[in-house]
Amino acid sequence: MNVNDTEIAWSILQKGGYLRTSELSEADVVLLVTCSVREKAEQTIWNRLKQLTALKTKRLKDKTQLKIGVLGCMAERLKAELLEKEKLVDVIAGPDAYRDLPRLLTLAHGGQRASNVLLSLEETYADVMPIHTSGHSAFVSIMRGCDNMCSFCVVPFTRGRERSRPVSSILEEVSMLSDQGVKEVTLLGQNVNSYRDVSEAQFSCSELGSRLSRGFSTVYRAKQGGLRFTELLDRVSLVDPTMRIRFTSPHPKDFPDEVLQLIQERKNICKQIHLPAQSGSSRILQTMRRGYTREAYLELVDNIRKIIPGVSLSSDFITGFCGETEEDHQQTLSLLREVGYNIGFLFAYSMRKKTHAYHRLQDDIPAEVKQRRLEELISVFREEANKVNSTLIGSTQLVLVEGESKRSCQDLCGRNDGNLKVIFPRKDLPSETTDSRTVPVKAGDYVLVKITSANSQSLRGQVIGHTSLSDHRKSETIPDEQVAVC
């Protein structure tokens, strides 16, 4: 989300006459795009602001100015503290105030401290085409805000209520990215699969309500009308059949069979689903106001795997939530074992102001207990993920190359359909032309990688050939032994 917000803000600033620099020493303005979901994310920003203090002081001694801005969720949540206690900050802009950045910076350059943190019921930046700068994969925002009101989550208070971007604007951006050579698009939102476009008459006249997964509920009334996520996903996937489509972050309640069947049927929609569980205890899930039980969640997992064989599952878990007992913790460990996720994001709970938990519950789990439980979650997740990922040894995976591996310049890395990192040695491959030349594998290529080893974090293998998304899909009906011969 912060990557996408940065691209939106940069598009607006560029039209306002600003130039972007990658060198801090050249900058007249430094803007920090922030997150408030967890305390650690905010602490990172506080530390960064302290680091910038010395630079700003030095600039003043040299009779030059450096303006510092804080954008996004932290700006919305801590506006008073940022303005009053941190004299370093000149500009504060909430998630719905990026259009106002040129005016705010003009005020700052005039010596004033400026802020705009007003939330909107309508802002989607639909007419702002983000300036894409992150290679062959791109994020496309389809909705903003969240209505779920989970008791632990600050998002509804920092990013506002749900509102969906018009489908025509989304399709225009995806088409533009396709023309630029982007090979993979991730549809983005706080609750992406609750998408509901009511911008056109034929959508708003629909009498269909929300279709929830079986056994799931919400704290708000079902919303009527609009073009839903299934239709959007269908249309986006048809823009460019050679472009991979992903989406994040969804809520488990919004996975009716229609969505799952489309993912299975449409070849360029990745067979990977993020399914945030948060806890394996029905009691804690109720306290979290998640709208489902452990049993309903497991039934959904079974249904997903029945409709999409071989699907890759990822999840979020929070340990040490208010009132969590050792029994609750053990139930979360057992859920990790029972499901077997390929990818996991695990965190110790940190209380956030404004949330239901802040007003109604007690953050009563000691920090050392949270840490111990987190370490146990990580250990069990890695054990199970290692088992799941090891089943891919010997398979041939389609990988979109991202670039050089962080650990060795001799290796390249990319992602497979299931969003697992795949690492493989650099290798020149035969040219697709009839001559005997070879060409290097580079970022943006689709390659076939034969998997030779796996762990809980990644796969390793040997690249065996260039391909395309469409060619690979055609070969999926051929038995593995024939693919190896080809």
Secondary structure, 3 states (H helix, E strand, C coil): CHHHHHHHHHHHHHHCCCCCCCCHHHCCEEEEEECCCCHHHHHHHHHHHHHHHHHHHHHHHCCCCCEEEEEEHHHHHCHHHHHHCCCCCCEEECCCCHHHHHHHHHHHHCCCCEEECCCCCCCCCCCCCCCCCCCCEEEEECEECCCCCCCCCCHHHHCCCCEECCHHHHHHHHHHHHHCCCCEEEEECCCHHHCEECCCHHHHCCCCCCCCCCCCCCCCCCCCCCEEHHHHHHHHHHHCCCCEEEEECCCHHHCCHHHHHHHHHCCCECCEEECCCECCCHHHHHHCCCCCCHHHHHHHHHHHHHHCCCCEEEEEEEECCCCCCHHHHHHHHHHHHHHCCCEEEEEECCCCCCCHHHHHCCCCCCHHHHHHHHHHHHHHHHHHHHHHHHCCCCCEEEEEEEEECCCCCCEEEEECCCCCEEEEECCEEECCCCCCCEEECCCCCEEEEEEEEECCCEEEEEEEEEECHHHHHHHCCCCHHHHHHC
